[in-house]
Amino acid sequence: MLENIELNQKLLIDDKKIFTIEIGKEIKRLRRRRGLTGQELADYLGVSQQQLSRYECGICAIKLDYLMVLLHYLEVSVDAFFKNVLVNVFEENNEIGFRYYNIFFLLMMT
């Protein structure tokens, strides 16, 4: 039983890390698509350029309130953002993508 708990904890850590990385990659892609520098977006969010870089590199997870403000500023819907994130997760790790597919199911149908 202890082995199952340890395995589940490792899976959770792996899952969180891949989502943090893929969310960061999507933020960076959207920022570049808008022609913004990291400093410009960081200034808008009220964070340092280094902190924005940590988000984009997947070193730190972005807080939900910052993500909502960022998506509004970049004029990207939440569903489009997370649809792209899930596609990227699948490309990186099918197993994790399938584990979370059920919460993204309706997004994938649009």
Contacts in CASP RR format, 6 or more apart in sequence:
PFRMAT RR
TARGET T0000
AUTHOR 0000-0000-0000
METHOD contacts of the structure
MODEL  1
MLENIELNQKLLIDDKKIFTIEIGKEIKRLRRRRGLTGQELADYLGVSQQ
QLSRYECGICAIKLDYLMVLLHYLEVSVDAFFKNVLVNVFEENNEIGFRY
YNIFFLLMMT
14 96 0 8 1.000
15 96 0 8 1.000
15 99 0 8 1.000
15 100 0 8 1.000
16 61 0 8 1.000
18 89 0 8 1.000
18 92 0 8 1.000
18 93 0 8 1.000
18 96 0 8 1.000
19 85 0 8 1.000
19 89 0 8 1.000
20 58 0 8 1.000
20 60 0 8 1.000
20 61 0 8 1.000
21 57 0 8 1.000
21 58 0 8 1.000
21 92 0 8 1.000
22 85 0 8 1.000
22 88 0 8 1.000
22 89 0 8 1.000
22 92 0 8 1.000
23 55 0 8 1.000
23 58 0 8 1.000
23 61 0 8 1.000
23 62 0 8 1.000
23 67 0 8 1.000
23 85 0 8 1.000
24 55 0 8 1.000
24 56 0 8 1.000
24 57 0 8 1.000
24 58 0 8 1.000
24 62 0 8 1.000
25 56 0 8 1.000
25 58 0 8 1.000
25 88 0 8 1.000
26 81 0 8 1.000
26 84 0 8 1.000
26 85 0 8 1.000
26 88 0 8 1.000
27 55 0 8 1.000
27 56 0 8 1.000
27 62 0 8 1.000
27 70 0 8 1.000
28 56 0 8 1.000
29 84 0 8 1.000
30 74 0 8 1.000
30 76 0 8 1.000
30 81 0 8 1.000
31 38 0 8 1.000
31 41 0 8 1.000
31 56 0 8 1.000
31 74 0 8 1.000
34 74 0 8 1.000
38 49 0 8 1.000
38 52 0 8 1.000
38 53 0 8 1.000
39 49 0 8 1.000
41 52 0 8 1.000
41 70 0 8 1.000
41 73 0 8 1.000
42 48 0 8 1.000
42 49 0 8 1.000
42 51 0 8 1.000
42 52 0 8 1.000
44 70 0 8 1.000
44 73 0 8 1.000
45 52 0 8 1.000
45 66 0 8 1.000
45 69 0 8 1.000
45 70 0 8 1.000
47 66 0 8 1.000
51 60 0 8 1.000
54 60 0 8 1.000
55 61 0 8 1.000
55 62 0 8 1.000
55 66 0 8 1.000
62 70 0 8 1.000
68 78 0 8 1.000
71 77 0 8 1.000
71 78 0 8 1.000
71 81 0 8 1.000
79 107 0 8 1.000
79 110 0 8 1.000
82 104 0 8 1.000
82 107 0 8 1.000
83 104 0 8 1.000
83 107 0 8 1.000
83 108 0 8 1.000
83 110 0 8 1.000
86 97 0 8 1.000
86 100 0 8 1.000
86 101 0 8 1.000
86 104 0 8 1.000
86 107 0 8 1.000
86 108 0 8 1.000
89 96 0 8 1.000
89 97 0 8 1.000
89 100 0 8 1.000
90 97 0 8 1.000
90 98 0 8 1.000
101 108 0 8 1.000
END
